[in-house]
Amino acid sequence: MLTRPTEAAYRLDLSGSQARAMNGESPMRALTRGFFSVVILSCAVVLQAGAPAKARVLIITGDDVSPAHDWLSCSSATRDVLGESGRFDVDVVGGAEVLANEANLKNVDVIYLMLYNARTPTLSDKGKDNLLAFVKGGKGLVVTHLSSASFKEWPEFRALCGRVWVMGTSGHGPRGVFRTVVVDKASPITAGINDFQQDDELYARLQGDAPIRVLLQADSDWSKQTEPLAFTLDYGRGRVFHHTFGHDAKALSTPEVQKLIVQGTTWAAGR
Ligand SMILES: [Zn+2]
């Protein structure tokens, strides 16, 4: 069985080569021996370490405007996309009150919001404090579709999302196909993604003034404006990835959107 060599063993091996060189072995042969020793030890380290640990994602779902959003099929589709990437262990829970117990977040790397909670109060103060502390402390948050309309009595949630859907102000035209443009090709979140056609709701007039880094955008016939559809922001020491796709499972089946979900969640996890 291979074991990970200790720092001491590593140093001992190198000093042994040097010692043999000093005792008459040719310097080149000693160097070669040392080189292969390092290679073998390095392989042992790689084999021992194996694949990197998967990031843990907690999808929080639930929707109070059913049947507008079938949160069960949307969260299932998202769980499958993340799980099949091989990068994540994914749990799905219904209802934001899971946030009220910090023990539920202990080993979580990314909280993934797929819910719209219309009723007030929407979340206990403890749940709100825990969500802010989670992100401020250096973890990741993903906000999707109508999730940004949640917790409307909670102003700090607007800052956390960067932009939010405000009932009566934000909107979209009829669901249909629109051209989505990649405006930030340097981000790891958009790597390998070119402009694409998306069959979805084109969210428009989201509200907020926090500095955001726009990744994707589209021209809205409804607002007559160019709208940010995917963007990031920093919050404390944490990372927020916000995309507005996902009216239904069909909208989440677009290959580019699936790639965006995987790469955006990877970025949010700090990987
Ligand atoms: Zn929708």
Boltz pocket constraint, residues with backbone or C-beta under 6 A from the ligand:
constraints:
  - pocket:
      binder: B
      contacts: [[A, 68], [A, 69], [A, 145], [A, 146], [A, 201], [A, 246], [A, 247], [A, 248]]
      max_distance: 6.0
